[in-house]
Amino acid sequence: MTNSKPSASSNAQGRAVPRRPAEVDKYVDTFLSAVCDTSRRYILELLTIPEEDDPIEMPERRSGDIAKAIGLSAATTSEHLRQLAKIGMIKSRRDGNVVYYRLRDKDVVKAFQDLLSALDSDYAQQITQKSDKG
């Protein structure tokens, strides 16, 4: 008798299911968990906005400016920044008493910008479709 259940690497239609090494899955899950927090997502979004004088270089922001821009206390913002740095999403550098933060990887910046743009467009389409039906 043959086993009719799909194997761990295929779905019900017999198509291969994408698999990554466990450490990569953990990294992806950590990233998604980090961006599920609205404040951390705002920080990441803020760090993707290019500087007016240098749109090519990775944007860098002072911790105090980040706190002010997203409307959180310095302490709360610092905790979010610490968490993002701990998982390797952002890098920091100190200049005297000021700490500057930026995203660590240009590819991640581009992917994050593309994801946000796609989600904004998808949401707008859903709203339009709902209003057309209503």
C-alpha positions as CSV (number, residue, x, y, z in Angstrom):
1,M,0.0,0.0,0.0
2,T,1.4,3.4,-0.9
3,N,1.4,6.4,1.3
4,S,-1.0,9.0,-0.1
5,K,0.1,11.7,2.3
6,P,2.3,14.4,0.8
7,S,5.9,14.3,2.0
8,A,7.3,17.1,4.1
9,S,8.8,18.6,1.0
10,S,5.7,18.6,-1.2
11,N,2.2,20.0,-0.9
12,A,-1.1,18.4,-1.7
13,Q,-0.7,19.0,-5.4
14,G,2.7,17.4,-5.4
15,R,4.6,20.6,-6.0
16,A,7.8,21.2,-4.1
17,V,7.6,23.4,-1.1
18,P,10.4,25.9,-0.7
19,R,12.9,24.9,2.0
20,R,15.8,26.8,3.5
21,P,18.4,25.7,6.0
22,A,17.0,26.0,9.5
23,E,19.3,28.9,10.4
24,V,18.0,30.9,7.4
25,D,14.4,30.2,8.4
26,K,15.2,31.4,11.9
27,Y,16.8,34.6,10.4
28,V,13.7,35.2,8.3
29,D,11.4,34.6,11.2
30,T,13.4,37.0,13.4
31,F,13.2,39.7,10.7
32,L,9.4,39.2,10.3
33,S,8.9,39.3,14.1
34,A,10.9,42.5,14.3
35,V,8.9,44.3,11.6
36,C,5.6,43.1,13.2
37,D,6.2,45.7,15.9
38,T,5.0,49.1,14.5
39,S,7.6,51.2,16.2
40,R,10.5,49.0,14.9
41,R,8.9,49.0,11.5
42,Y,8.7,52.8,11.6
43,I,12.4,53.0,12.5
44,L,13.3,50.7,9.6
45,E,11.1,52.7,7.3
46,L,12.8,55.9,8.5
47,L,16.2,54.4,7.8
48,T,15.2,53.6,4.2
49,I,14.4,57.3,3.3
50,P,17.4,58.6,1.4
51,E,19.2,61.8,2.4
52,E,18.3,64.8,0.1
53,D,22.0,65.6,-0.4
54,D,23.0,61.9,-1.1
55,P,20.2,59.7,-2.4
56,I,22.6,56.9,-3.3
57,E,24.3,56.4,0.1
58,M,22.6,54.4,2.9
59,P,20.7,56.9,5.1
60,E,22.0,57.5,8.6
61,R,20.0,59.0,11.5
62,R,20.9,60.2,15.0
63,S,19.0,58.2,17.7
64,G,17.5,61.5,19.0
65,D,16.2,62.4,15.6
66,I,14.7,58.9,15.2
67,A,12.9,59.2,18.5
68,K,11.5,62.6,17.6
69,A,10.4,61.5,14.1
70,I,8.4,58.5,15.4
71,G,7.1,60.2,18.5
72,L,8.7,57.9,21.2
73,S,10.8,58.7,24.2
74,A,14.6,58.4,23.8
75,A,14.6,55.4,26.2
76,T,11.9,53.5,24.3
77,T,13.6,54.3,20.9
78,S,16.9,53.2,22.3
79,E,15.5,49.8,23.3
80,H,14.0,49.3,19.8
81,L,17.3,50.3,18.2
82,R,19.1,47.9,20.5
83,Q,16.8,45.0,19.5
84,L,17.3,45.8,15.8
85,A,21.0,46.0,16.3
86,K,21.0,42.7,18.2
87,I,19.5,40.8,15.3
88,G,21.8,42.5,12.8
89,M,19.3,44.7,11.0
90,I,21.0,48.0,11.8
91,K,24.5,49.2,12.5
92,S,25.6,52.1,14.7
93,R,28.5,54.4,15.0
94,R,29.4,56.8,17.7
95,D,30.6,60.4,17.1
96,G,31.3,61.9,20.5
97,N,28.1,61.7,22.5
98,V,25.9,61.1,19.4
99,V,25.0,57.7,18.1
100,Y,24.1,57.3,14.4
101,Y,22.1,54.3,13.0
102,R,21.7,52.9,9.5
103,L,20.5,49.7,8.0
104,R,23.2,47.2,7.6
105,D,22.6,45.9,4.0
106,K,21.6,47.8,0.8
107,D,19.8,44.8,-0.5
108,V,17.7,44.6,2.6
109,V,16.9,48.3,2.2
110,K,15.8,47.8,-1.4
111,A,13.8,44.7,-0.5
112,F,12.1,46.5,2.4
113,Q,11.3,49.5,0.3
114,D,9.8,47.2,-2.4
115,L,7.8,45.3,0.1
116,L,6.3,48.5,1.6
117,S,5.5,49.8,-1.8
118,A,3.8,46.6,-2.8
119,L,1.8,46.5,0.4
120,D,0.8,50.2,0.0
121,S,-0.4,49.5,-3.6
122,D,-2.2,46.3,-2.6
123,Y,-4.0,48.1,0.3
124,A,-5.1,50.9,-2.0
125,Q,-6.5,48.4,-4.5
126,Q,-8.5,46.7,-1.8
127,I,-9.9,50.0,-0.6
128,T,-10.9,50.9,-4.2
129,Q,-12.5,47.5,-4.8
130,K,-14.5,47.8,-1.5
131,S,-15.7,51.3,-2.4
132,D,-16.7,50.2,-5.9
133,K,-18.9,47.4,-4.4
134,G,-20.4,49.6,-1.7
